[in-house]
Amino acid sequence: MFRKIALLGALLVTVPALAQPAPGVRMPPEIGVAYGRLGKAMMAHDAAGVRTVWAEDFVVNSPNNTVIGREDVIGVMEQDFLDYRDFQKHVTFVGEKPEVTVIMGYDTMIPLKGPGAGKQVTRPFTDIWAKRSAGWQLIARQATIAAAK
């Protein structure tokens, strides 16, 4: 179980209140607002707030090649395992379609627990957002630690 939690900590999630798009990259306003809500909810360990942004069928690909669902990730968050310092999201690509938007880039942060704890970590990511009846929701995420200094 601890291995699963450690891998989740290495992979996931929080998003800062403001994502930083690269020059020439436009963040869709509704998704930018959703990233802000998600960041605040994650930092507060607010499961209900996270559920408003992550779709019920949200999945994330973990470093051990396991696909993990929304409630598993929220369980780890509620155990106070997903804590970061100096978290920044750098958006390098936004691909918009009418019902799906793909956001790519990299996160930098210092994990306070788990793999890379106390080191500056760079983590490339791909987030897939879908337009649902509740608005834009995150349906899938892939993020892997590329470097830890």
Secondary structure, DSSP 8 states (H G I E B T S, - for coil): -HHHHHHHHHH-----SS-EE-TT----HHHHHHHHHHHHHHHTT-HHHHHHHEEEEEEEE-TTS-EEEHHHHHHHHHTT---EEEEEEEEEEEEE-SSEEEEEEEEEEEESSSTTTTS-EEEEEEEEEEEETTEEEEEEEEE---EE-
